[in-house]
Amino acid sequence: MMHLSSFKAVVAAGLLAVAAPGAVLVAAAPAFADIAAAKALVDGAKAAGKVGELNTGYLGFVGATDSGALKAAVDEINAGRKQVYAQAAQKNGVSAEAAGIAAFNTVILPKLASGDYYQDNSGKWARK
């Protein structure tokens, strides 16, 4: 699975591909204490079909969750993505929402593992 720094690099590359010529993208490192542990927990939940990729570029729950730790991990990763999308948006003259959607379509969706859940364009959960 992809580390957050790799994710940032891939998102940056994807967003630059759809950005105006000459645009520059800068992504700052998030200020999270244990992103690796959060990522490991989320990766396990994705493999179990509990967490999927929203078509907005964020993680979401495929069903209800009763795990506070998993919710905290998803929130932590989504906060990092929010930073990346905001910075990409500012640098590329688009909204943060547009940056997240672009990242989903050009970076996240093509890299999903077989069996992973994602939201299709209508917002319904689908499996790759």
Backbone atoms as SQL, in Angstrom:
CREATE TABLE atoms (id INTEGER PRIMARY KEY, chain TEXT, resi INTEGER, resn TEXT, atom TEXT, x REAL, y REAL, z REAL);
INSERT INTO atoms VALUES
  (1, 'A', 1, 'MET', 'N', 0.833, -1.180, 0.000),
  (2, 'A', 1, 'MET', 'CA', 0.000, 0.000, 0.000),
  (3, 'A', 1, 'MET', 'C', 0.883, 1.252, 0.000),
  (4, 'A', 2, 'MET', 'N', 0.298, 2.364, -0.337),
  (5, 'A', 2, 'MET', 'CA', 1.022, 3.607, -0.523),
  (6, 'A', 2, 'MET', 'C', 1.185, 4.381, 0.783),
  (7, 'A', 3, 'HIS', 'N', 2.391, 4.898, 1.055),
  (8, 'A', 3, 'HIS', 'CA', 2.615, 5.760, 2.219),
  (9, 'A', 3, 'HIS', 'C', 2.067, 7.147, 1.911),
  (10, 'A', 4, 'LEU', 'N', 1.813, 7.947, 2.966),
  (11, 'A', 4, 'LEU', 'CA', 1.237, 9.275, 2.769),
  (12, 'A', 4, 'LEU', 'C', 2.137, 10.133, 1.892),
  (13, 'A', 5, 'SER', 'N', 3.456, 10.064, 2.089),
  (14, 'A', 5, 'SER', 'CA', 4.347, 10.883, 1.262),
  (15, 'A', 5, 'SER', 'C', 4.259, 10.459, -0.199),
  (16, 'A', 6, 'SER', 'N', 4.126, 9.158, -0.453),
  (17, 'A', 6, 'SER', 'CA', 3.952, 8.685, -1.820),
  (18, 'A', 6, 'SER', 'C', 2.614, 9.151, -2.367),
  (19, 'A', 7, 'PHE', 'N', 1.585, 9.097, -1.518),
  (20, 'A', 7, 'PHE', 'CA', 0.274, 9.560, -1.925),
  (21, 'A', 7, 'PHE', 'C', 0.341, 11.020, -2.345),
  (22, 'A', 8, 'LYS', 'N', 1.027, 11.839, -1.533),
  (23, 'A', 8, 'LYS', 'CA', 1.161, 13.260, -1.853),
  (24, 'A', 8, 'LYS', 'C', 1.862, 13.461, -3.188),
  (25, 'A', 9, 'ALA', 'N', 2.906, 12.692, -3.416),
  (26, 'A', 9, 'ALA', 'CA', 3.649, 12.829, -4.667),
  (27, 'A', 9, 'ALA', 'C', 2.777, 12.442, -5.850),
  (28, 'A', 10, 'VAL', 'N', 2.020, 11.364, -5.713),
  (29, 'A', 10, 'VAL', 'CA', 1.153, 10.915, -6.792),
  (30, 'A', 10, 'VAL', 'C', 0.025, 11.913, -7.016),
  (31, 'A', 11, 'VAL', 'N', -0.566, 12.421, -5.937),
  (32, 'A', 11, 'VAL', 'CA', -1.621, 13.425, -6.070),
  (33, 'A', 11, 'VAL', 'C', -1.063, 14.670, -6.746),
  (34, 'A', 12, 'ALA', 'N', 0.112, 15.087, -6.317),
  (35, 'A', 12, 'ALA', 'CA', 0.723, 16.270, -6.917),
  (36, 'A', 12, 'ALA', 'C', 0.945, 16.065, -8.410),
  (37, 'A', 13, 'ALA', 'N', 1.449, 14.897, -8.780),
  (38, 'A', 13, 'ALA', 'CA', 1.685, 14.611, -10.193),
  (39, 'A', 13, 'ALA', 'C', 0.373, 14.605, -10.970),
  (40, 'A', 14, 'GLY', 'N', -0.650, 13.977, -10.389),
  (41, 'A', 14, 'GLY', 'CA', -1.948, 13.935, -11.047),
  (42, 'A', 14, 'GLY', 'C', -2.568, 15.300, -11.196),
  (43, 'A', 15, 'LEU', 'N', -2.446, 16.107, -10.154),
  (44, 'A', 15, 'LEU', 'CA', -3.025, 17.448, -10.217),
  (45, 'A', 15, 'LEU', 'C', -2.248, 18.340, -11.164),
  (46, 'A', 16, 'LEU', 'N', -0.949, 18.149, -11.225),
  (47, 'A', 16, 'LEU', 'CA', -0.164, 18.935, -12.172),
  (48, 'A', 16, 'LEU', 'C', -0.528, 18.574, -13.605),
  (49, 'A', 17, 'ALA', 'N', -0.896, 17.331, -13.809),
  (50, 'A', 17, 'ALA', 'CA', -1.269, 16.909, -15.152),
  (51, 'A', 17, 'ALA', 'C', -2.533, 17.612, -15.627),
  (52, 'A', 18, 'VAL', 'N', -3.418, 17.986, -14.677),
  (53, 'A', 18, 'VAL', 'CA', -4.643, 18.673, -15.074),
  (54, 'A', 18, 'VAL', 'C', -4.575, 20.172, -14.810),
  (55, 'A', 19, 'ALA', 'N', -3.446, 20.642, -14.283),
  (56, 'A', 19, 'ALA', 'CA', -3.286, 22.059, -13.962),
  (57, 'A', 19, 'ALA', 'C', -2.893, 22.847, -15.202),
  (58, 'A', 20, 'ALA', 'N', -2.985, 24.139, -15.062),
  (59, 'A', 20, 'ALA', 'CA', -2.576, 25.019, -16.145),
  (60, 'A', 20, 'ALA', 'C', -1.074, 24.883, -16.367),
  (61, 'A', 21, 'PRO', 'N', -0.603, 25.041, -17.600),
  (62, 'A', 21, 'PRO', 'CA', 0.833, 24.960, -17.862),
  (63, 'A', 21, 'PRO', 'C', 1.591, 25.965, -17.001),
  (64, 'A', 22, 'GLY', 'N', 2.694, 25.517, -16.463),
  (65, 'A', 22, 'GLY', 'CA', 3.531, 26.390, -15.647),
  (66, 'A', 22, 'GLY', 'C', 3.125, 26.450, -14.191),
  (67, 'A', 23, 'ALA', 'N', 2.035, 25.782, -13.815),
  (68, 'A', 23, 'ALA', 'CA', 1.587, 25.812, -12.419),
  (69, 'A', 23, 'ALA', 'C', 2.562, 25.026, -11.550),
  (70, 'A', 24, 'VAL', 'N', 2.738, 25.476, -10.341),
  (71, 'A', 24, 'VAL', 'CA', 3.638, 24.823, -9.403),
  (72, 'A', 24, 'VAL', 'C', 2.817, 24.331, -8.227),
  (73, 'A', 25, 'LEU', 'N', 3.108, 23.124, -7.758),
  (74, 'A', 25, 'LEU', 'CA', 2.381, 22.534, -6.645),
  (75, 'A', 25, 'LEU', 'C', 3.354, 22.269, -5.510),
  (76, 'A', 26, 'VAL', 'N', 2.980, 22.689, -4.310),
  (77, 'A', 26, 'VAL', 'CA', 3.797, 22.457, -3.131),
  (78, 'A', 26, 'VAL', 'C', 2.922, 21.776, -2.095),
  (79, 'A', 27, 'ALA', 'N', 3.407, 20.677, -1.526),
  (80, 'A', 27, 'ALA', 'CA', 2.655, 19.965, -0.488),
  (81, 'A', 27, 'ALA', 'C', 3.490, 19.913, 0.777),
  (82, 'A', 28, 'ALA', 'N', 2.929, 20.384, 1.862),
  (83, 'A', 28, 'ALA', 'CA', 3.629, 20.366, 3.141),
  (84, 'A', 28, 'ALA', 'C', 3.344, 19.067, 3.871),
  (85, 'A', 29, 'ALA', 'N', 4.264, 18.642, 4.703),
  (86, 'A', 29, 'ALA', 'CA', 4.079, 17.432, 5.494),
  (87, 'A', 29, 'ALA', 'C', 3.051, 17.685, 6.587),
  (88, 'A', 30, 'PRO', 'N', 2.152, 16.724, 6.821),
  (89, 'A', 30, 'PRO', 'CA', 1.159, 16.920, 7.865),
  (90, 'A', 30, 'PRO', 'C', 1.788, 16.805, 9.240),
  (91, 'A', 31, 'ALA', 'N', 1.140, 17.365, 10.222),
  (92, 'A', 31, 'ALA', 'CA', 1.665, 17.369, 11.591),
  (93, 'A', 31, 'ALA', 'C', 0.999, 16.283, 12.414),
  (94, 'A', 32, 'PHE', 'N', 1.050, 15.044, 11.958),
  (95, 'A', 32, 'PHE', 'CA', 0.434, 13.946, 12.662),
  (96, 'A', 32, 'PHE', 'C', 1.498, 13.121, 13.365),
  (97, 'A', 33, 'ALA', 'N', 1.163, 12.671, 14.556),
  (98, 'A', 33, 'ALA', 'CA', 2.115, 11.934, 15.375),
  (99, 'A', 33, 'ALA', 'C', 2.345, 10.522, 14.854),
  (100, 'A', 34, 'ASP', 'N', 1.300, 9.829, 14.453),
  (101, 'A', 34, 'ASP', 'CA', 1.451, 8.425, 14.086),
  (102, 'A', 34, 'ASP', 'C', 0.637, 8.082, 12.855),
  (103, 'A', 35, 'ILE', 'N', 0.949, 8.704, 11.751),
  (104, 'A', 35, 'ILE', 'CA', 0.217, 8.474, 10.507),
  (105, 'A', 35, 'ILE', 'C', 0.410, 7.044, 10.025),
  (106, 'A', 36, 'ALA', 'N', 1.561, 6.438, 10.306),
  (107, 'A', 36, 'ALA', 'CA', 1.801, 5.057, 9.868),
  (108, 'A', 36, 'ALA', 'C', 0.815, 4.095, 10.534),
  (109, 'A', 37, 'ALA', 'N', 0.553, 4.293, 11.811),
  (110, 'A', 37, 'ALA', 'CA', -0.394, 3.431, 12.518),
  (111, 'A', 37, 'ALA', 'C', -1.805, 3.648, 11.980),
  (112, 'A', 38, 'ALA', 'N', -2.156, 4.893, 11.706),
  (113, 'A', 38, 'ALA', 'CA', -3.477, 5.193, 11.148),
  (114, 'A', 38, 'ALA', 'C', -3.621, 4.542, 9.782),
  (115, 'A', 39, 'LYS', 'N', -2.586, 4.628, 8.971),
  (116, 'A', 39, 'LYS', 'CA', -2.623, 4.048, 7.636),
  (117, 'A', 39, 'LYS', 'C', -2.757, 2.533, 7.699),
  (118, 'A', 40, 'ALA', 'N', -2.027, 1.897, 8.612),
  (119, 'A', 40, 'ALA', 'CA', -2.111, 0.448, 8.750),
  (120, 'A', 40, 'ALA', 'C', -3.526, 0.021, 9.142),
  (121, 'A', 41, 'LEU', 'N', -4.138, 0.736, 10.058),
  (122, 'A', 41, 'LEU', 'CA', -5.497, 0.425, 10.490),
  (123, 'A', 41, 'LEU', 'C', -6.484, 0.603, 9.339),
  (124, 'A', 42, 'VAL', 'N', -6.339, 1.675, 8.594),
  (125, 'A', 42, 'VAL', 'CA', -7.227, 1.940, 7.466),
  (126, 'A', 42, 'VAL', 'C', -6.998, 0.920, 6.350),
  (127, 'A', 43, 'ASP', 'N', -5.760, 0.567, 6.080),
  (128, 'A', 43, 'ASP', 'CA', -5.483, -0.435, 5.046),
  (129, 'A', 43, 'ASP', 'C', -6.166, -1.763, 5.377),
  (130, 'A', 44, 'GLY', 'N', -6.118, -2.155, 6.646),
  (131, 'A', 44, 'GLY', 'CA', -6.800, -3.380, 7.069),
  (132, 'A', 44, 'GLY', 'C', -8.305, -3.275, 6.895),
  (133, 'A', 45, 'ALA', 'N', -8.856, -2.116, 7.223),
  (134, 'A', 45, 'ALA', 'CA', -10.294, -1.894, 7.079),
  (135, 'A', 45, 'ALA', 'C', -10.701, -1.850, 5.610),
  (136, 'A', 46, 'LYS', 'N', -9.840, -1.320, 4.758),
  (137, 'A', 46, 'LYS', 'CA', -10.132, -1.318, 3.324),
  (138, 'A', 46, 'LYS', 'C', -10.157, -2.752, 2.800),
  (139, 'A', 47, 'ALA', 'N', -9.175, -3.553, 3.217),
  (140, 'A', 47, 'ALA', 'CA', -9.113, -4.950, 2.781),
  (141, 'A', 47, 'ALA', 'C', -10.337, -5.742, 3.273),
  (142, 'A', 48, 'ALA', 'N', -10.864, -5.362, 4.433),
  (143, 'A', 48, 'ALA', 'CA', -12.037, -6.032, 4.997),
  (144, 'A', 48, 'ALA', 'C', -13.350, -5.477, 4.446),
  (145, 'A', 49, 'GLY', 'N', -13.275, -4.463, 3.597),
  (146, 'A', 49, 'GLY', 'CA', -14.482, -3.890, 3.008),
  (147, 'A', 49, 'GLY', 'C', -15.231, -2.938, 3.907),
  (148, 'A', 50, 'LYS', 'N', -14.583, -2.435, 4.944),
  (149, 'A', 50, 'LYS', 'CA', -15.229, -1.505, 5.871),
  (150, 'A', 50, 'LYS', 'C', -15.032, -0.050, 5.476),
  (151, 'A', 51, 'VAL', 'N', -13.932, 0.244, 4.806),
  (152, 'A', 51, 'VAL', 'CA', -13.578, 1.605, 4.406),
  (153, 'A', 51, 'VAL', 'C', -13.352, 1.604, 2.903),
  (154, 'A', 52, 'GLY', 'N', -13.788, 2.672, 2.252),
  (155, 'A', 52, 'GLY', 'CA', -13.590, 2.807, 0.821),
  (156, 'A', 52, 'GLY', 'C', -13.232, 4.232, 0.462),
  (157, 'A', 53, 'GLU', 'N', -13.004, 4.441, -0.808),
  (158, 'A', 53, 'GLU', 'CA', -12.625, 5.758, -1.324),
  (159, 'A', 53, 'GLU', 'C', -13.862, 6.480, -1.834),
  (160, 'A', 54, 'LEU', 'N', -14.124, 7.643, -1.253),
  (161, 'A', 54, 'LEU', 'CA', -15.229, 8.481, -1.717),
  (162, 'A', 54, 'LEU', 'C', -14.839, 9.153, -3.022),
  (163, 'A', 55, 'ASN', 'N', -15.809, 9.451, -3.869),
  (164, 'A', 55, 'ASN', 'CA', -15.506, 10.099, -5.145),
  (165, 'A', 55, 'ASN', 'C', -15.077, 11.556, -4.984),
  (166, 'A', 56, 'THR', 'N', -14.995, 12.013, -3.750),
  (167, 'A', 56, 'THR', 'CA', -14.518, 13.363, -3.448),
  (168, 'A', 56, 'THR', 'C', -13.025, 13.381, -3.119),
  (169, 'A', 57, 'GLY', 'N', -12.395, 12.204, -3.086),
  (170, 'A', 57, 'GLY', 'CA', -10.967, 12.136, -2.777),
  (171, 'A', 57, 'GLY', 'C', -10.675, 11.814, -1.322),
  (172, 'A', 58, 'TYR', 'N', -11.703, 11.565, -0.549),
  (173, 'A', 58, 'TYR', 'CA', -11.530, 11.251, 0.861),
  (174, 'A', 58, 'TYR', 'C', -11.930, 9.808, 1.134),
  (175, 'A', 59, 'LEU', 'N', -11.568, 9.325, 2.324),
  (176, 'A', 59, 'LEU', 'CA', -11.984, 8.002, 2.772),
  (177, 'A', 59, 'LEU', 'C', -13.365, 8.088, 3.388),
  (178, 'A', 60, 'GLY', 'N', -14.118, 7.010, 3.296),
  (179, 'A', 60, 'GLY', 'CA', -15.425, 6.943, 3.928),
  (180, 'A', 60, 'GLY', 'C', -15.731, 5.527, 4.365),
  (181, 'A', 61, 'PHE', 'N', -16.771, 5.387, 5.152),
  (182, 'A', 61, 'PHE', 'CA', -17.174, 4.076, 5.653),
  (183, 'A', 61, 'PHE', 'C', -18.205, 3.465, 4.722),
  (184, 'A', 62, 'VAL', 'N', -17.957, 2.222, 4.327),
  (185, 'A', 62, 'VAL', 'CA', -18.874, 1.511, 3.446),
  (186, 'A', 62, 'VAL', 'C', -20.160, 1.195, 4.197),
  (187, 'A', 63, 'GLY', 'N', -20.054, 0.921, 5.469),
  (188, 'A', 63, 'GLY', 'CA', -21.196, 0.686, 6.347),
  (189, 'A', 63, 'GLY', 'C', -20.942, 1.417, 7.656),
  (190, 'A', 64, 'ALA', 'N', -21.727, 1.111, 8.641),
  (191, 'A', 64, 'ALA', 'CA', -21.543, 1.725, 9.955),
  (192, 'A', 64, 'ALA', 'C', -20.287, 1.165, 10.617),
  (193, 'A', 65, 'THR', 'N', -19.659, 1.970, 11.445),
  (194, 'A', 65, 'THR', 'CA', -18.507, 1.498, 12.210),
  (195, 'A', 65, 'THR', 'C', -18.743, 1.776, 13.684),
  (196, 'A', 66, 'ASP', 'N', -18.298, 0.839, 14.493),
  (197, 'A', 66, 'ASP', 'CA', -18.389, 1.039, 15.935),
  (198, 'A', 66, 'ASP', 'C', -17.003, 1.193, 16.540),
  (199, 'A', 67, 'SER', 'N', -16.022, 1.358, 15.677),
  (200, 'A', 67, 'SER', 'CA', -14.643, 1.477, 16.133),
  (201, 'A', 67, 'SER', 'C', -14.211, 2.938, 16.190),
  (202, 'A', 68, 'GLY', 'N', -14.009, 3.424, 17.399),
  (203, 'A', 68, 'GLY', 'CA', -13.514, 4.787, 17.558),
  (204, 'A', 68, 'GLY', 'C', -12.109, 4.945, 17.004),
  (205, 'A', 69, 'ALA', 'N', -11.303, 3.894, 17.138),
  (206, 'A', 69, 'ALA', 'CA', -9.929, 3.952, 16.629),
  (207, 'A', 69, 'ALA', 'C', -9.914, 4.046, 15.109),
  (208, 'A', 70, 'LEU', 'N', -10.779, 3.292, 14.448),
  (209, 'A', 70, 'LEU', 'CA', -10.840, 3.346, 12.988),
  (210, 'A', 70, 'LEU', 'C', -11.359, 4.697, 12.521),
  (211, 'A', 71, 'LYS', 'N', -12.365, 5.224, 13.187),
  (212, 'A', 71, 'LYS', 'CA', -12.885, 6.546, 12.822),
  (213, 'A', 71, 'LYS', 'C', -11.795, 7.599, 12.978),
  (214, 'A', 72, 'ALA', 'N', -11.026, 7.523, 14.069),
  (215, 'A', 72, 'ALA', 'CA', -9.932, 8.474, 14.289),
  (216, 'A', 72, 'ALA', 'C', -8.871, 8.343, 13.203),
  (217, 'A', 73, 'ALA', 'N', -8.574, 7.117, 12.787),
  (218, 'A', 73, 'ALA', 'CA', -7.570, 6.895, 11.737),
  (219, 'A', 73, 'ALA', 'C', -8.042, 7.458, 10.405),
  (220, 'A', 74, 'VAL', 'N', -9.317, 7.221, 10.067),
  (221, 'A', 74, 'VAL', 'CA', -9.879, 7.772, 8.826),
  (222, 'A', 74, 'VAL', 'C', -9.850, 9.296, 8.880),
  (223, 'A', 75, 'ASP', 'N', -10.238, 9.855, 10.014),
  (224, 'A', 75, 'ASP', 'CA', -10.227, 11.316, 10.170),
  (225, 'A', 75, 'ASP', 'C', -8.822, 11.876, 10.015),
  (226, 'A', 76, 'GLU', 'N', -7.839, 11.181, 10.557),
  (227, 'A', 76, 'GLU', 'CA', -6.445, 11.632, 10.477),
  (228, 'A', 76, 'GLU', 'C', -5.950, 11.644, 9.035),
  (229, 'A', 77, 'ILE', 'N', -6.222, 10.585, 8.310),
  (230, 'A', 77, 'ILE', 'CA', -5.792, 10.519, 6.915),
  (231, 'A', 77, 'ILE', 'C', -6.555, 11.545, 6.075),
  (232, 'A', 78, 'ASN', 'N', -7.857, 11.685, 6.320),
  (233, 'A', 78, 'ASN', 'CA', -8.632, 12.685, 5.580),
  (234, 'A', 78, 'ASN', 'C', -8.140, 14.099, 5.859),
  (235, 'A', 79, 'ALA', 'N', -7.686, 14.367, 7.075),
  (236, 'A', 79, 'ALA', 'CA', -7.144, 15.695, 7.387),
  (237, 'A', 79, 'ALA', 'C', -5.875, 15.952, 6.576),
  (238, 'A', 80, 'GLY', 'N', -5.060, 14.948, 6.418),
  (239, 'A', 80, 'GLY', 'CA', -3.863, 15.091, 5.582),
  (240, 'A', 80, 'GLY', 'C', -4.214, 15.326, 4.129),
  (241, 'A', 81, 'ARG', 'N', -5.203, 14.587, 3.648),
  (242, 'A', 81, 'ARG', 'CA', -5.643, 14.779, 2.266),
  (243, 'A', 81, 'ARG', 'C', -6.221, 16.184, 2.085),
  (244, 'A', 82, 'LYS', 'N', -6.970, 16.640, 3.071),
  (245, 'A', 82, 'LYS', 'CA', -7.556, 17.984, 2.989),
  (246, 'A', 82, 'LYS', 'C', -6.464, 19.035, 2.821),
  (247, 'A', 83, 'GLN', 'N', -5.369, 18.883, 3.561),
  (248, 'A', 83, 'GLN', 'CA', -4.233, 19.812, 3.424),
  (249, 'A', 83, 'GLN', 'C', -3.667, 19.779, 2.016),
  (250, 'A', 84, 'VAL', 'N', -3.456, 18.586, 1.502),
  (251, 'A', 84, 'VAL', 'CA', -2.893, 18.429, 0.159),
  (252, 'A', 84, 'VAL', 'C', -3.816, 19.055, -0.878),
  (253, 'A', 85, 'TYR', 'N', -5.110, 18.780, -0.770),
  (254, 'A', 85, 'TYR', 'CA', -6.059, 19.321, -1.747),
  (255, 'A', 85, 'TYR', 'C', -6.148, 20.842, -1.662),
  (256, 'A', 86, 'ALA', 'N', -6.110, 21.384, -0.460),
  (257, 'A', 86, 'ALA', 'CA', -6.165, 22.837, -0.296),
  (258, 'A', 86, 'ALA', 'C', -4.942, 23.495, -0.922),
  (259, 'A', 87, 'GLN', 'N', -3.784, 22.916, -0.695),
  (260, 'A', 87, 'GLN', 'CA', -2.561, 23.477, -1.262),
  (261, 'A', 87, 'GLN', 'C', -2.556, 23.351, -2.784),
  (262, 'A', 88, 'ALA', 'N', -2.986, 22.202, -3.283),
  (263, 'A', 88, 'ALA', 'CA', -3.058, 22.010, -4.730),
  (264, 'A', 88, 'ALA', 'C', -4.053, 22.990, -5.347),
  (265, 'A', 89, 'ALA', 'N', -5.163, 23.183, -4.676),
  (266, 'A', 89, 'ALA', 'CA', -6.181, 24.109, -5.173),
  (267, 'A', 89, 'ALA', 'C', -5.639, 25.523, -5.258),
  (268, 'A', 90, 'GLN', 'N', -4.964, 25.943, -4.208),
  (269, 'A', 90, 'GLN', 'CA', -4.418, 27.300, -4.185),
  (270, 'A', 90, 'GLN', 'C', -3.399, 27.489, -5.303),
  (271, 'A', 91, 'LYS', 'N', -2.543, 26.521, -5.487),
  (272, 'A', 91, 'LYS', 'CA', -1.493, 26.632, -6.503),
  (273, 'A', 91, 'LYS', 'C', -2.027, 26.539, -7.918),
  (274, 'A', 92, 'ASN', 'N', -3.159, 25.833, -8.095),
  (275, 'A', 92, 'ASN', 'CA', -3.667, 25.584, -9.434),
  (276, 'A', 92, 'ASN', 'C', -4.913, 26.391, -9.782),
  (277, 'A', 93, 'GLY', 'N', -5.356, 27.248, -8.854),
  (278, 'A', 93, 'GLY', 'CA', -6.482, 28.117, -9.143),
  (279, 'A', 93, 'GLY', 'C', -7.812, 27.396, -9.267),
  (280, 'A', 94, 'VAL', 'N', -7.977, 26.331, -8.489),
  (281, 'A', 94, 'VAL', 'CA', -9.242, 25.604, -8.472),
  (282, 'A', 94, 'VAL', 'C', -9.715, 25.503, -7.030),
  (283, 'A', 95, 'SER', 'N', -10.920, 24.995, -6.819),
  (284, 'A', 95, 'SER', 'CA', -11.397, 24.794, -5.450),
  (285, 'A', 95, 'SER', 'C', -10.760, 23.541, -4.864),
  (286, 'A', 96, 'ALA', 'N', -10.749, 23.459, -3.540),
  (287, 'A', 96, 'ALA', 'CA', -10.235, 22.268, -2.868),
  (288, 'A', 96, 'ALA', 'C', -11.093, 21.051, -3.240),
  (289, 'A', 97, 'GLU', 'N', -12.385, 21.264, -3.412),
  (290, 'A', 97, 'GLU', 'CA', -13.265, 20.178, -3.810),
  (291, 'A', 97, 'GLU', 'C', -12.882, 19.650, -5.188),
  (292, 'A', 98, 'ALA', 'N', -12.598, 20.559, -6.114),
  (293, 'A', 98, 'ALA', 'CA', -12.185, 20.145, -7.460),
  (294, 'A', 98, 'ALA', 'C', -10.859, 19.396, -7.418),
  (295, 'A', 99, 'ALA', 'N', -9.947, 19.835, -6.561),
  (296, 'A', 99, 'ALA', 'CA', -8.661, 19.150, -6.422),
  (297, 'A', 99, 'ALA', 'C', -8.859, 17.742, -5.886),
  (298, 'A', 100, 'GLY', 'N', -9.757, 17.570, -4.912),
  (299, 'A', 100, 'GLY', 'CA', -10.041, 16.248, -4.364),
  (300, 'A', 100, 'GLY', 'C', -10.669, 15.322, -5.397),
  (301, 'A', 101, 'ILE', 'N', -11.599, 15.844, -6.158),
  (302, 'A', 101, 'ILE', 'CA', -12.253, 15.054, -7.203),
  (303, 'A', 101, 'ILE', 'C', -11.246, 14.665, -8.281),
  (304, 'A', 102, 'ALA', 'N', -10.385, 15.607, -8.659),
  (305, 'A', 102, 'ALA', 'CA', -9.355, 15.311, -9.652),
  (306, 'A', 102, 'ALA', 'C', -8.404, 14.235, -9.137),
  (307, 'A', 103, 'ALA', 'N', -8.033, 14.313, -7.873),
  (308, 'A', 103, 'ALA', 'CA', -7.151, 13.305, -7.291),
  (309, 'A', 103, 'ALA', 'C', -7.831, 11.937, -7.296),
  (310, 'A', 104, 'PHE', 'N', -9.113, 11.898, -6.965),
  (311, 'A', 104, 'PHE', 'CA', -9.846, 10.632, -6.980),
  (312, 'A', 104, 'PHE', 'C', -9.825, 10.021, -8.381),
  (313, 'A', 105, 'ASN', 'N', -10.168, 10.822, -9.377),
  (314, 'A', 105, 'ASN', 'CA', -10.285, 10.302, -10.741),
  (315, 'A', 105, 'ASN', 'C', -8.952, 9.957, -11.386),
  (316, 'A', 106, 'THR', 'N', -7.930, 10.741, -11.130),
  (317, 'A', 106, 'THR', 'CA', -6.664, 10.544, -11.841),
  (318, 'A', 106, 'THR', 'C', -5.617, 9.767, -11.063),
  (319, 'A', 107, 'VAL', 'N', -5.743, 9.735, -9.735),
  (320, 'A', 107, 'VAL', 'CA', -4.709, 9.102, -8.920),
  (321, 'A', 107, 'VAL', 'C', -5.258, 7.932, -8.106),
  (322, 'A', 108, 'ILE', 'N', -6.302, 8.168, -7.338),
  (323, 'A', 108, 'ILE', 'CA', -6.788, 7.166, -6.389),
  (324, 'A', 108, 'ILE', 'C', -7.471, 5.999, -7.102),
  (325, 'A', 109, 'LEU', 'N', -8.457, 6.297, -7.927),
  (326, 'A', 109, 'LEU', 'CA', -9.238, 5.251, -8.584),
  (327, 'A', 109, 'LEU', 'C', -8.371, 4.283, -9.395),
  (328, 'A', 110, 'PRO', 'N', -7.445, 4.775, -10.211),
  (329, 'A', 110, 'PRO', 'CA', -6.630, 3.832, -10.981),
  (330, 'A', 110, 'PRO', 'C', -5.724, 2.942, -10.124),
  (331, 'A', 111, 'LYS', 'N', -5.424, 3.362, -8.905),
  (332, 'A', 111, 'LYS', 'CA', -4.499, 2.614, -8.060),
  (333, 'A', 111, 'LYS', 'C', -5.188, 1.722, -7.020),
  (334, 'A', 112, 'LEU', 'N', -6.509, 1.663, -7.038),
  (335, 'A', 112, 'LEU', 'CA', -7.213, 0.818, -6.089),
  (336, 'A', 112, 'LEU', 'C', -6.868, -0.647, -6.336),
  (337, 'A', 113, 'ALA', 'N', -6.783, -1.398, -5.253),
  (338, 'A', 113, 'ALA', 'CA', -6.538, -2.834, -5.345),
  (339, 'A', 113, 'ALA', 'C', -7.842, -3.543, -5.703),
  (340, 'A', 114, 'SER', 'N', -7.720, -4.681, -6.322),
  (341, 'A', 114, 'SER', 'CA', -8.883, -5.485, -6.646),
  (342, 'A', 114, 'SER', 'C', -9.650, -5.797, -5.364),
  (343, 'A', 115, 'GLY', 'N', -10.961, -5.569, -5.391),
  (344, 'A', 115, 'GLY', 'CA', -11.797, -5.822, -4.229),
  (345, 'A', 115, 'GLY', 'C', -12.038, -4.603, -3.362),
  (346, 'A', 116, 'ASP', 'N', -11.253, -3.532, -3.551),
  (347, 'A', 116, 'ASP', 'CA', -11.447, -2.311, -2.766),
  (348, 'A', 116, 'ASP', 'C', -12.761, -1.642, -3.154),
  (349, 'A', 117, 'TYR', 'N', -13.383, -1.003, -2.167),
  (350, 'A', 117, 'TYR', 'CA', -14.608, -0.261, -2.407),
  (351, 'A', 117, 'TYR', 'C', -14.296, 1.184, -2.782),
  (352, 'A', 118, 'TYR', 'N', -15.131, 1.737, -3.649),
  (353, 'A', 118, 'TYR', 'CA', -15.047, 3.144, -4.036),
  (354, 'A', 118, 'TYR', 'C', -16.445, 3.607, -4.404),
  (355, 'A', 119, 'GLN', 'N', -16.636, 4.911, -4.349),
  (356, 'A', 119, 'GLN', 'CA', -17.916, 5.487, -4.763),
  (357, 'A', 119, 'GLN', 'C', -17.885, 5.764, -6.254),
  (358, 'A', 120, 'ASP', 'N', -18.911, 5.320, -6.958),
  (359, 'A', 120, 'ASP', 'CA', -18.993, 5.659, -8.376),
  (360, 'A', 120, 'ASP', 'C', -19.503, 7.094, -8.518),
  (361, 'A', 121, 'ASN', 'N', -19.675, 7.543, -9.736),
  (362, 'A', 121, 'ASN', 'CA', -20.090, 8.936, -9.974),
  (363, 'A', 121, 'ASN', 'C', -21.457, 9.257, -9.394),
  (364, 'A', 122, 'SER', 'N', -22.307, 8.236, -9.211),
  (365, 'A', 122, 'SER', 'CA', -23.641, 8.477, -8.639),
  (366, 'A', 122, 'SER', 'C', -23.611, 8.438, -7.107),
  (367, 'A', 123, 'GLY', 'N', -22.445, 8.114, -6.524),
  (368, 'A', 123, 'GLY', 'CA', -22.340, 8.066, -5.074),
  (369, 'A', 123, 'GLY', 'C', -22.604, 6.699, -4.475),
  (370, 'A', 124, 'LYS', 'N', -22.823, 5.696, -5.312),
  (371, 'A', 124, 'LYS', 'CA', -23.065, 4.330, -4.828),
  (372, 'A', 124, 'LYS', 'C', -21.742, 3.599, -4.671),
  (373, 'A', 125, 'TRP', 'N', -21.680, 2.745, -3.661),
  (374, 'A', 125, 'TRP', 'CA', -20.470, 1.963, -3.444),
  (375, 'A', 125, 'TRP', 'C', -20.347, 0.883, -4.509),
  (376, 'A', 126, 'ALA', 'N', -19.140, 0.720, -5.021),
  (377, 'A', 126, 'ALA', 'CA', -18.824, -0.311, -6.008),
  (378, 'A', 126, 'ALA', 'C', -17.512, -0.960, -5.596),
  (379, 'A', 127, 'ARG', 'N', -17.245, -2.122, -6.130),
  (380, 'A', 127, 'ARG', 'CA', -15.982, -2.825, -5.868),
  (381, 'A', 127, 'ARG', 'C', -15.170, -2.884, -7.140),
  (382, 'A', 128, 'LYS', 'N', -13.898, -2.673, -6.981),
  (383, 'A', 128, 'LYS', 'CA', -13.002, -2.757, -8.144),
  (384, 'A', 128, 'LYS', 'C', -12.738, -4.208, -8.455);
